[in-house]
């Protein structure tokens, strides 16, 4: 990490990391919702 520790993030880097995390969480939630919905559909008679 170019000679700086994690606490030395620039505001832009911190913002980009936060955005990336939010997008990842959104994708995980969508995926989880899809898996749960398909499991429910499969278990219904």
mmCIF entry with sequence, helices, sheets and N, C-alpha, C, O atoms, coordinates in Angstrom:
data_MODEL
# 
_entry.id   MODEL 
# 
_entity.id                         1 
_entity.type                       polymer 
_entity.pdbx_number_of_molecules   1 
# 
_entity_poly.entity_id                      1 
_entity_poly.type                           'polypeptide(L)' 
_entity_poly.nstd_linkage                   no 
_entity_poly.nstd_monomer                   no 
_entity_poly.pdbx_seq_one_letter_code       
;(UNK)(UNK)(UNK)(UNK)(UNK)(UNK)(UNK)(UNK)(UNK)(UNK)(UNK)(UNK)(UNK)(UNK)(UNK)(UNK)
(UNK)(UNK)(UNK)(UNK)(UNK)(UNK)(UNK)(UNK)(UNK)(UNK)(UNK)(UNK)(UNK)(UNK)(UNK)(UNK)
(UNK)(UNK)(UNK)(UNK)(UNK)(UNK)(UNK)(UNK)(UNK)(UNK)(UNK)(UNK)(UNK)
;
_entity_poly.pdbx_seq_one_letter_code_can   XXXXXXXXXXXXXXXXXXXXXXXXXXXXXXXXXXXXXXXXXXXXX 
_entity_poly.pdbx_strand_id                 A 
# 
loop_
_entity_poly_seq.entity_id 
_entity_poly_seq.num 
_entity_poly_seq.mon_id 
_entity_poly_seq.hetero 
1 1  UNK n 
1 2  UNK n 
1 3  UNK n 
1 4  UNK n 
1 5  UNK n 
1 6  UNK n 
1 7  UNK n 
1 8  UNK n 
1 9  UNK n 
1 10 UNK n 
1 11 UNK n 
1 12 UNK n 
1 13 UNK n 
1 14 UNK n 
1 15 UNK n 
1 16 UNK n 
1 17 UNK n 
1 18 UNK n 
1 19 UNK n 
1 20 UNK n 
1 21 UNK n 
1 22 UNK n 
1 23 UNK n 
1 24 UNK n 
1 25 UNK n 
1 26 UNK n 
1 27 UNK n 
1 28 UNK n 
1 29 UNK n 
1 30 UNK n 
1 31 UNK n 
1 32 UNK n 
1 33 UNK n 
1 34 UNK n 
1 35 UNK n 
1 36 UNK n 
1 37 UNK n 
1 38 UNK n 
1 39 UNK n 
1 40 UNK n 
1 41 UNK n 
1 42 UNK n 
1 43 UNK n 
1 44 UNK n 
1 45 UNK n 
# 
_struct_asym.id          A 
_struct_asym.entity_id   1 
# 
loop_
_struct_conf.conf_type_id 
_struct_conf.id 
_struct_conf.pdbx_PDB_helix_id 
_struct_conf.beg_label_comp_id 
_struct_conf.beg_label_asym_id 
_struct_conf.beg_label_seq_id 
_struct_conf.pdbx_beg_PDB_ins_code 
_struct_conf.end_label_comp_id 
_struct_conf.end_label_asym_id 
_struct_conf.end_label_seq_id 
_struct_conf.pdbx_end_PDB_ins_code 
_struct_conf.beg_auth_comp_id 
_struct_conf.beg_auth_asym_id 
_struct_conf.beg_auth_seq_id 
_struct_conf.end_auth_comp_id 
_struct_conf.end_auth_asym_id 
_struct_conf.end_auth_seq_id 
_struct_conf.pdbx_PDB_helix_class 
_struct_conf.details 
_struct_conf.pdbx_PDB_helix_length 
HELX_P HELX_P1 AA1 UNK A 6  ? UNK A 8  ? UNK A 6  UNK A 8  5 ? 3  
HELX_P HELX_P2 AA2 UNK A 11 ? UNK A 43 ? UNK A 11 UNK A 43 1 ? 33 
# 
_struct_conf_type.id          HELX_P 
_struct_conf_type.criteria    ? 
_struct_conf_type.reference   ? 
# 
loop_
_atom_site.group_PDB 
_atom_site.id 
_atom_site.type_symbol 
_atom_site.label_atom_id 
_atom_site.label_alt_id 
_atom_site.label_comp_id 
_atom_site.label_asym_id 
_atom_site.label_entity_id 
_atom_site.label_seq_id 
_atom_site.pdbx_PDB_ins_code 
_atom_site.Cartn_x 
_atom_site.Cartn_y 
_atom_site.Cartn_z 
_atom_site.occupancy 
_atom_site.B_iso_or_equiv 
_atom_site.pdbx_formal_charge 
_atom_site.auth_seq_id 
_atom_site.auth_comp_id 
_atom_site.auth_asym_id 
_atom_site.auth_atom_id 
_atom_site.pdbx_PDB_model_num 
ATOM 1   N N  . UNK A 1 1  ? 0.841   -1.214  0.000  1.00 0.00 ? 1  UNK A N  1 
ATOM 2   C CA . UNK A 1 1  ? 0.000   0.000   0.000  1.00 0.00 ? 1  UNK A CA 1 
ATOM 3   C C  . UNK A 1 1  ? 0.865   1.249   0.000  1.00 0.00 ? 1  UNK A C  1 
ATOM 4   O O  . UNK A 1 1  ? 0.973   1.936   1.016  1.00 0.00 ? 1  UNK A O  1 
ATOM 5   N N  . UNK A 1 2  ? 1.458   1.531   -1.094 1.00 0.00 ? 2  UNK A N  1 
ATOM 6   C CA . UNK A 1 2  ? 2.299   2.720   -1.341 1.00 0.00 ? 2  UNK A CA 1 
ATOM 7   C C  . UNK A 1 2  ? 2.748   3.507   -0.105 1.00 0.00 ? 2  UNK A C  1 
ATOM 8   O O  . UNK A 1 2  ? 2.596   4.728   -0.050 1.00 0.00 ? 2  UNK A O  1 
ATOM 9   N N  . UNK A 1 3  ? 3.302   2.799   0.881  1.00 0.00 ? 3  UNK A N  1 
ATOM 10  C CA . UNK A 1 3  ? 3.941   3.460   2.013  1.00 0.00 ? 3  UNK A CA 1 
ATOM 11  C C  . UNK A 1 3  ? 3.004   4.081   3.030  1.00 0.00 ? 3  UNK A C  1 
ATOM 12  O O  . UNK A 1 3  ? 3.464   4.707   3.984  1.00 0.00 ? 3  UNK A O  1 
ATOM 13  N N  . UNK A 1 4  ? 1.696   3.922   2.849  1.00 0.00 ? 4  UNK A N  1 
ATOM 14  C CA . UNK A 1 4  ? 0.761   4.475   3.827  1.00 0.00 ? 4  UNK A CA 1 
ATOM 15  C C  . UNK A 1 4  ? -0.017  3.340   4.476  1.00 0.00 ? 4  UNK A C  1 
ATOM 16  O O  . UNK A 1 4  ? -0.223  2.294   3.860  1.00 0.00 ? 4  UNK A O  1 
ATOM 17  N N  . UNK A 1 5  ? -0.450  3.540   5.717  1.00 0.00 ? 5  UNK A N  1 
ATOM 18  C CA . UNK A 1 5  ? -1.271  2.510   6.354  1.00 0.00 ? 5  UNK A CA 1 
ATOM 19  C C  . UNK A 1 5  ? -2.741  2.757   6.014  1.00 0.00 ? 5  UNK A C  1 
ATOM 20  O O  . UNK A 1 5  ? -3.074  3.755   5.374  1.00 0.00 ? 5  UNK A O  1 
ATOM 21  N N  . UNK A 1 6  ? -3.613  1.852   6.439  1.00 0.00 ? 6  UNK A N  1 
ATOM 22  C CA . UNK A 1 6  ? -5.028  1.939   6.066  1.00 0.00 ? 6  UNK A CA 1 
ATOM 23  C C  . UNK A 1 6  ? -5.674  3.215   6.601  1.00 0.00 ? 6  UNK A C  1 
ATOM 24  O O  . UNK A 1 6  ? -6.637  3.715   6.020  1.00 0.00 ? 6  UNK A O  1 
ATOM 25  N N  . UNK A 1 7  ? -5.146  3.743   7.707  1.00 0.00 ? 7  UNK A N  1 
ATOM 26  C CA . UNK A 1 7  ? -5.726  4.950   8.288  1.00 0.00 ? 7  UNK A CA 1 
ATOM 27  C C  . UNK A 1 7  ? -5.391  6.179   7.453  1.00 0.00 ? 7  UNK A C  1 
ATOM 28  O O  . UNK A 1 7  ? -5.984  7.240   7.647  1.00 0.00 ? 7  UNK A O  1 
ATOM 29  N N  . UNK A 1 8  ? -4.441  6.044   6.520  1.00 0.00 ? 8  UNK A N  1 
ATOM 30  C CA . UNK A 1 8  ? -4.023  7.182   5.715  1.00 0.00 ? 8  UNK A CA 1 
ATOM 31  C C  . UNK A 1 8  ? -4.761  7.295   4.391  1.00 0.00 ? 8  UNK A C  1 
ATOM 32  O O  . UNK A 1 8  ? -4.223  7.846   3.430  1.00 0.00 ? 8  UNK A O  1 
ATOM 33  N N  . UNK A 1 9  ? -5.981  6.784   4.327  1.00 0.00 ? 9  UNK A N  1 
ATOM 34  C CA . UNK A 1 9  ? -6.759  6.888   3.099  1.00 0.00 ? 9  UNK A CA 1 
ATOM 35  C C  . UNK A 1 9  ? -7.150  8.336   2.834  1.00 0.00 ? 9  UNK A C  1 
ATOM 36  O O  . UNK A 1 9  ? -7.468  9.087   3.755  1.00 0.00 ? 9  UNK A O  1 
ATOM 37  N N  . UNK A 1 10 ? -7.121  8.710   1.565  1.00 0.00 ? 10 UNK A N  1 
ATOM 38  C CA . UNK A 1 10 ? -7.645  10.025  1.213  1.00 0.00 ? 10 UNK A CA 1 
ATOM 39  C C  . UNK A 1 10 ? -9.167  9.958   1.260  1.00 0.00 ? 10 UNK A C  1 
ATOM 40  O O  . UNK A 1 10 ? -9.737  8.871   1.175  1.00 0.00 ? 10 UNK A O  1 
ATOM 41  N N  . UNK A 1 11 ? -9.830  11.096  1.393  1.00 0.00 ? 11 UNK A N  1 
ATOM 42  C CA . UNK A 1 11 ? -11.303 11.079  1.418  1.00 0.00 ? 11 UNK A CA 1 
ATOM 43  C C  . UNK A 1 11 ? -11.891 10.383  0.195  1.00 0.00 ? 11 UNK A C  1 
ATOM 44  O O  . UNK A 1 11 ? -12.882 9.661   0.304  1.00 0.00 ? 11 UNK A O  1 
ATOM 45  N N  . UNK A 1 12 ? -11.283 10.600  -0.965 1.00 0.00 ? 12 UNK A N  1 
ATOM 46  C CA . UNK A 1 12 ? -11.799 9.964   -2.179 1.00 0.00 ? 12 UNK A CA 1 
ATOM 47  C C  . UNK A 1 12 ? -11.669 8.446   -2.104 1.00 0.00 ? 12 UNK A C  1 
ATOM 48  O O  . UNK A 1 12 ? -12.587 7.715   -2.474 1.00 0.00 ? 12 UNK A O  1 
ATOM 49  N N  . UNK A 1 13 ? -10.507 7.978   -1.618 1.00 0.00 ? 13 UNK A N  1 
ATOM 50  C CA . UNK A 1 13 ? -10.298 6.531   -1.499 1.00 0.00 ? 13 UNK A CA 1 
ATOM 51  C C  . UNK A 1 13 ? -11.290 5.927   -0.508 1.00 0.00 ? 13 UNK A C  1 
ATOM 52  O O  . UNK A 1 13 ? -11.849 4.858   -0.751 1.00 0.00 ? 13 UNK A O  1 
ATOM 53  N N  . UNK A 1 14 ? -11.502 6.620   0.607  1.00 0.00 ? 14 UNK A N  1 
ATOM 54  C CA . UNK A 1 14 ? -12.438 6.124   1.612  1.00 0.00 ? 14 UNK A CA 1 
ATOM 55  C C  . UNK A 1 14 ? -13.856 6.065   1.038  1.00 0.00 ? 14 UNK A C  1 
ATOM 56  O O  . UNK A 1 14 ? -14.590 5.104   1.271  1.00 0.00 ? 14 UNK A O  1 
ATOM 57  N N  . UNK A 1 15 ? -14.232 7.108   0.283  1.00 0.00 ? 15 UNK A N  1 
ATOM 58  C CA . UNK A 1 15 ? -15.563 7.155   -0.320 1.00 0.00 ? 15 UNK A CA 1 
ATOM 59  C C  . UNK A 1 15 ? -15.735 6.029   -1.330 1.00 0.00 ? 15 UNK A C  1 
ATOM 60  O O  . UNK A 1 15 ? -16.775 5.371   -1.364 1.00 0.00 ? 15 UNK A O  1 
ATOM 61  N N  . UNK A 1 16 ? -14.708 5.809   -2.156 1.00 0.00 ? 16 UNK A N  1 
ATOM 62  C CA . UNK A 1 16 ? -14.773 4.750   -3.163 1.00 0.00 ? 16 UNK A CA 1 
ATOM 63  C C  . UNK A 1 16 ? -14.905 3.383   -2.496 1.00 0.00 ? 16 UNK A C  1 
ATOM 64  O O  . UNK A 1 16 ? -15.645 2.521   -2.971 1.00 0.00 ? 16 UNK A O  1 
ATOM 65  N N  . UNK A 1 17 ? -14.184 3.190   -1.393 1.00 0.00 ? 17 UNK A N  1 
ATOM 66  C CA . UNK A 1 17 ? -14.256 1.915   -0.679 1.00 0.00 ? 17 UNK A CA 1 
ATOM 67  C C  . UNK A 1 17 ? -15.649 1.708   -0.088 1.00 0.00 ? 17 UNK A C  1 
ATOM 68  O O  . UNK A 1 17 ? -16.207 0.613   -0.162 1.00 0.00 ? 17 UNK A O  1 
ATOM 69  N N  . UNK A 1 18 ? -16.207 2.771   0.498  1.00 0.00 ? 18 UNK A N  1 
ATOM 70  C CA . UNK A 1 18 ? -17.549 2.680   1.064  1.00 0.00 ? 18 UNK A CA 1 
ATOM 71  C C  . UNK A 1 18 ? -18.572 2.351   -0.010 1.00 0.00 ? 18 UNK A C  1 
ATOM 72  O O  . UNK A 1 18 ? -19.447 1.508   0.187  1.00 0.00 ? 18 UNK A O  1 
ATOM 73  N N  . UNK A 1 19 ? -18.454 3.031   -1.158 1.00 0.00 ? 19 UNK A N  1 
ATOM 74  C CA . UNK A 1 19 ? -19.392 2.779   -2.251 1.00 0.00 ? 19 UNK A CA 1 
ATOM 75  C C  . UNK A 1 19 ? -19.293 1.340   -2.717 1.00 0.00 ? 19 UNK A C  1 
ATOM 76  O O  . UNK A 1 19 ? -20.305 0.687   -2.972 1.00 0.00 ? 19 UNK A O  1 
ATOM 77  N N  . UNK A 1 20 ? -18.067 0.849   -2.827 1.00 0.00 ? 20 UNK A N  1 
ATOM 78  C CA . UNK A 1 20 ? -17.859 -0.524  -3.272 1.00 0.00 ? 20 UNK A CA 1 
ATOM 79  C C  . UNK A 1 20 ? -18.497 -1.507  -2.289 1.00 0.00 ? 20 UNK A C  1 
ATOM 80  O O  . UNK A 1 20 ? -19.121 -2.488  -2.693 1.00 0.00 ? 20 UNK A O  1 
ATOM 81  N N  . UNK A 1 21 ? -18.332 -1.228  -0.987 1.00 0.00 ? 21 UNK A N  1 
ATOM 82  C CA . UNK A 1 21 ? -18.925 -2.094  0.028  1.00 0.00 ? 21 UNK A CA 1 
ATOM 83  C C  . UNK A 1 21 ? -20.448 -2.078  -0.056 1.00 0.00 ? 21 UNK A C  1 
ATOM 84  O O  . UNK A 1 21 ? -21.097 -3.117  0.064  1.00 0.00 ? 21 UNK A O  1 
ATOM 85  N N  . UNK A 1 22 ? -21.016 -0.875  -0.266 1.00 0.00 ? 22 UNK A N  1 
ATOM 86  C CA . UNK A 1 22 ? -22.474 -0.766  -0.353 1.00 0.00 ? 22 UNK A CA 1 
ATOM 87  C C  . UNK A 1 22 ? -23.003 -1.534  -1.549 1.00 0.00 ? 22 UNK A C  1 
ATOM 88  O O  . UNK A 1 22 ? -24.026 -2.212  -1.451 1.00 0.00 ? 22 UNK A O  1 
ATOM 89  N N  . UNK A 1 23 ? -22.314 -1.433  -2.677 1.00 0.00 ? 23 UNK A N  1 
ATOM 90  C CA . UNK A 1 23 ? -22.734 -2.158  -3.880 1.00 0.00 ? 23 UNK A CA 1 
ATOM 91  C C  . UNK A 1 23 ? -22.653 -3.659  -3.642 1.00 0.00 ? 23 UNK A C  1 
ATOM 92  O O  . UNK A 1 23 ? -23.540 -4.412  -4.043 1.00 0.00 ? 23 UNK A O  1 
ATOM 93  N N  . UNK A 1 24 ? -21.568 -4.087  -2.979 1.00 0.00 ? 24 UNK A N  1 
ATOM 94  C CA . UNK A 1 24 ? -21.401 -5.517  -2.710 1.00 0.00 ? 24 UNK A CA 1 
ATOM 95  C C  . UNK A 1 24 ? -22.516 -6.025  -1.798 1.00 0.00 ? 24 UNK A C  1 
ATOM 96  O O  . UNK A 1 24 ? -23.056 -7.108  -2.023 1.00 0.00 ? 24 UNK A O  1 
ATOM 97  N N  . UNK A 1 25 ? -22.862 -5.249  -0.773 1.00 0.00 ? 25 UNK A N  1 
ATOM 98  C CA . UNK A 1 25 ? -23.930 -5.653  0.135  1.00 0.00 ? 25 UNK A CA 1 
ATOM 99  C C  . UNK A 1 25 ? -25.258 -5.750  -0.606 1.00 0.00 ? 25 UNK A C  1 
ATOM 100 O O  . UNK A 1 25 ? -26.048 -6.663  -0.365 1.00 0.00 ? 25 UNK A O  1 
ATOM 101 N N  . UNK A 1 26 ? -25.498 -4.792  -1.518 1.00 0.00 ? 26 UNK A N  1 
ATOM 102 C CA . UNK A 1 26 ? -26.734 -4.805  -2.290 1.00 0.00 ? 26 UNK A CA 1 
ATOM 103 C C  . UNK A 1 26 ? -26.806 -6.060  -3.155 1.00 0.00 ? 26 UNK A C  1 
ATOM 104 O O  . UNK A 1 26 ? -27.854 -6.699  -3.246 1.00 0.00 ? 26 UNK A O  1 
ATOM 105 N N  . UNK A 1 27 ? -25.692 -6.406  -3.786 1.00 0.00 ? 27 UNK A N  1 
ATOM 106 C CA . UNK A 1 27 ? -25.654 -7.597  -4.634 1.00 0.00 ? 27 UNK A CA 1 
ATOM 107 C C  . UNK A 1 27 ? -25.888 -8.854  -3.807 1.00 0.00 ? 27 UNK A C  1 
ATOM 108 O O  . UNK A 1 27 ? -26.616 -9.755  -4.221 1.00 0.00 ? 27 UNK A O  1 
ATOM 109 N N  . UNK A 1 28 ? -25.258 -8.906  -2.623 1.00 0.00 ? 28 UNK A N  1 
ATOM 110 C CA . UNK A 1 28 ? -25.434 -10.071 -1.756 1.00 0.00 ? 28 UNK A CA 1 
ATOM 111 C C  . UNK A 1 28 ? -26.890 -10.209 -1.319 1.00 0.00 ? 28 UNK A C  1 
ATOM 112 O O  . UNK A 1 28 ? -27.432 -11.313 -1.271 1.00 0.00 ? 28 UNK A O  1 
ATOM 113 N N  . UNK A 1 29 ? -27.516 -9.073  -1.001 1.00 0.00 ? 29 UNK A N  1 
ATOM 114 C CA . UNK A 1 29 ? -28.904 -9.105  -0.555 1.00 0.00 ? 29 UNK A CA 1 
ATOM 115 C C  . UNK A 1 29 ? -29.818 -9.580  -1.686 1.00 0.00 ? 29 UNK A C  1 
ATOM 116 O O  . UNK A 1 29 ? -30.738 -10.366 -1.462 1.00 0.00 ? 29 UNK A O  1 
ATOM 117 N N  . UNK A 1 30 ? -29.554 -9.092  -2.905 1.00 0.00 ? 30 UNK A N  1 
ATOM 118 C CA . UNK A 1 30 ? -30.332 -9.531  -4.060 1.00 0.00 ? 30 UNK A CA 1 
ATOM 119 C C  . UNK A 1 30 ? -30.174 -11.030 -4.271 1.00 0.00 ? 30 UNK A C  1 
ATOM 120 O O  . UNK A 1 30 ? -31.148 -11.750 -4.489 1.00 0.00 ? 30 UNK A O  1 
ATOM 121 N N  . UNK A 1 31 ? -28.925 -11.483 -4.202 1.00 0.00 ? 31 UNK A N  1 
ATOM 122 C CA . UNK A 1 31 ? -28.641 -12.898 -4.422 1.00 0.00 ? 31 UNK A CA 1 
ATOM 123 C C  . UNK A 1 31 ? -29.327 -13.752 -3.360 1.00 0.00 ? 31 UNK A C  1 
ATOM 124 O O  . UNK A 1 31 ? -29.923 -14.784 -3.667 1.00 0.00 ? 31 UNK A O  1 
ATOM 125 N N  . UNK A 1 32 ? -29.234 -13.304 -2.104 1.00 0.00 ? 32 UNK A N  1 
ATOM 126 C CA . UNK A 1 32 ? -29.850 -14.040 -1.011 1.00 0.00 ? 32 UNK A CA 1 
ATOM 127 C C  . UNK A 1 32 ? -31.366 -14.090 -1.187 1.00 0.00 ? 32 UNK A C  1 
ATOM 128 O O  . UNK A 1 32 ? -31.985 -15.134 -0.983 1.00 0.00 ? 32 UNK A O  1 
ATOM 129 N N  . UNK A 1 33 ? -31.959 -12.959 -1.565 1.00 0.00 ? 33 UNK A N  1 
ATOM 130 C CA . UNK A 1 33 ? -33.397 -12.915 -1.797 1.00 0.00 ? 33 UNK A CA 1 
ATOM 131 C C  . UNK A 1 33 ? -33.814 -13.870 -2.898 1.00 0.00 ? 33 UNK A C  1 
ATOM 132 O O  . UNK A 1 33 ? -34.844 -14.536 -2.797 1.00 0.00 ? 33 UNK A O  1 
ATOM 133 N N  . UNK A 1 34 ? -33.010 -13.937 -3.953 1.00 0.00 ? 34 UNK A N  1 
ATOM 134 C CA . UNK A 1 34 ? -33.310 -14.834 -5.073 1.00 0.00 ? 34 UNK A CA 1 
ATOM 135 C C  . UNK A 1 34 ? -33.230 -16.291 -4.633 1.00 0.00 ? 34 UNK A C  1 
ATOM 136 O O  . UNK A 1 34 ? -34.086 -17.102 -4.985 1.00 0.00 ? 34 UNK A O  1 
ATOM 137 N N  . UNK A 1 35 ? -32.197 -16.615 -3.862 1.00 0.00 ? 35 UNK A N  1 
ATOM 138 C CA . UNK A 1 35 ? -32.026 -17.989 -3.379 1.00 0.00 ? 35 UNK A CA 1 
ATOM 139 C C  . UNK A 1 35 ? -33.196 -18.392 -2.485 1.00 0.00 ? 35 UNK A C  1 
ATOM 140 O O  . UNK A 1 35 ? -33.729 -19.495 -2.606 1.00 0.00 ? 35 UNK A O  1 
ATOM 141 N N  . UNK A 1 36 ? -33.592 -17.485 -1.583 1.00 0.00 ? 36 UNK A N  1 
ATOM 142 C CA . UNK A 1 36 ? -34.701 -17.786 -0.674 1.00 0.00 ? 36 UNK A CA 1 
ATOM 143 C C  . UNK A 1 36 ? -36.002 -17.956 -1.454 1.00 0.00 ? 36 UNK A C  1 
ATOM 144 O O  . UNK A 1 36 ? -36.779 -18.871 -1.180 1.00 0.00 ? 36 UNK A O  1 
ATOM 145 N N  . UNK A 1 37 ? -36.240 -17.076 -2.425 1.00 0.00 ? 37 UNK A N  1 
ATOM 146 C CA . UNK A 1 37 ? -37.463 -17.154 -3.218 1.00 0.00 ? 37 UNK A CA 1 
ATOM 147 C C  . UNK A 1 37 ? -37.517 -18.453 -4.008 1.00 0.00 ? 37 UNK A C  1 
ATOM 148 O O  . UNK A 1 37 ? -38.564 -19.095 -4.081 1.00 0.00 ? 37 UNK A O  1 
ATOM 149 N N  . UNK A 1 38 ? -36.401 -18.840 -4.596 1.00 0.00 ? 38 UNK A N  1 
ATOM 150 C CA . UNK A 1 38 ? -36.391 -20.073 -5.390 1.00 0.00 ? 38 UNK A CA 1 
ATOM 151 C C  . UNK A 1 38 ? -36.546 -21.296 -4.479 1.00 0.00 ? 38 UNK A C  1 
ATOM 152 O O  . UNK A 1 38 ? -37.153 -22.291 -4.874 1.00 0.00 ? 38 UNK A O  1 
ATOM 153 N N  . UNK A 1 39 ? -36.000 -21.222 -3.266 1.00 0.00 ? 39 UNK A N  1 
ATOM 154 C CA . UNK A 1 39 ? -36.149 -22.333 -2.328 1.00 0.00 ? 39 UNK A CA 1 
ATOM 155 C C  . UNK A 1 39 ? -37.613 -22.467 -1.905 1.00 0.00 ? 39 UNK A C  1 
ATOM 156 O O  . UNK A 1 39 ? -38.132 -23.578 -1.792 1.00 0.00 ? 39 UNK A O  1 
ATOM 157 N N  . UNK A 1 40 ? -38.274 -21.331 -1.674 1.00 0.00 ? 40 UNK A N  1 
ATOM 158 C CA . UNK A 1 40 ? -39.691 -21.359 -1.312 1.00 0.00 ? 40 UNK A CA 1 
ATOM 159 C C  . UNK A 1 40 ? -40.513 -21.930 -2.460 1.00 0.00 ? 40 UNK A C  1 
ATOM 160 O O  . UNK A 1 40 ? -41.410 -22.745 -2.244 1.00 0.00 ? 40 UNK A O  1 
ATOM 161 N N  . UNK A 1 41 ? -40.207 -21.504 -3.673 1.00 0.00 ? 41 UNK A N  1 
ATOM 162 C CA . UNK A 1 41 ? -40.953 -21.977 -4.836 1.00 0.00 ? 41 UNK A CA 1 
ATOM 163 C C  . UNK A 1 41 ? -40.775 -23.486 -5.008 1.00 0.00 ? 41 UNK A C  1 
ATOM 164 O O  . UNK A 1 41 ? -41.708 -24.195 -5.385 1.00 0.00 ? 41 UNK A O  1 
ATOM 165 N N  . UNK A 1 42 ? -39.572 -23.958 -4.727 1.00 0.00 ? 42 UNK A N  1 
ATOM 166 C CA . UNK A 1 42 ? -39.294 -25.380 -4.892 1.00 0.00 ? 42 UNK A CA 1 
ATOM 167 C C  . UNK A 1 42 ? -39.996 -26.212 -3.812 1.00 0.00 ? 42 UNK A C  1 
ATOM 168 O O  . UNK A 1 42 ? -40.431 -27.332 -4.077 1.00 0.00 ? 42 UNK A O  1 
ATOM 169 N N  . UNK A 1 43 ? -40.105 -25.666 -2.603 1.00 0.00 ? 43 UNK A N  1 
ATOM 170 C CA . UNK A 1 43 ? -40.666 -26.447 -1.496 1.00 0.00 ? 43 UNK A CA 1 
ATOM 171 C C  . UNK A 1 43 ? -42.192 -26.441 -1.514 1.00 0.00 ? 43 UNK A C  1 
ATOM 172 O O  . UNK A 1 43 ? -42.818 -27.279 -0.863 1.00 0.00 ? 43 UNK A O  1 
ATOM 173 N N  . UNK A 1 44 ? -42.801 -25.507 -2.251 1.00 0.00 ? 44 UNK A N  1 
ATOM 174 C CA . UNK A 1 44 ? -44.263 -25.485 -2.297 1.00 0.00 ? 44 UNK A CA 1 
ATOM 175 C C  . UNK A 1 44 ? -44.769 -26.604 -3.209 1.00 0.00 ? 44 UNK A C  1 
ATOM 176 O O  . UNK A 1 44 ? -44.164 -26.872 -4.248 1.00 0.00 ? 44 UNK A O  1 
ATOM 177 N N  . UNK A 1 45 ? -45.852 -27.251 -2.839 1.00 0.00 ? 45 UNK A N  1 
ATOM 178 C CA . UNK A 1 45 ? -46.353 -28.405 -3.604 1.00 0.00 ? 45 UNK A CA 1 
ATOM 179 C C  . UNK A 1 45 ? -46.924 -28.010 -4.965 1.00 0.00 ? 45 UNK A C  1 
ATOM 180 O O  . UNK A 1 45 ? -47.380 -28.871 -5.717 1.00 0.00 ? 45 UNK A O  1 
# 
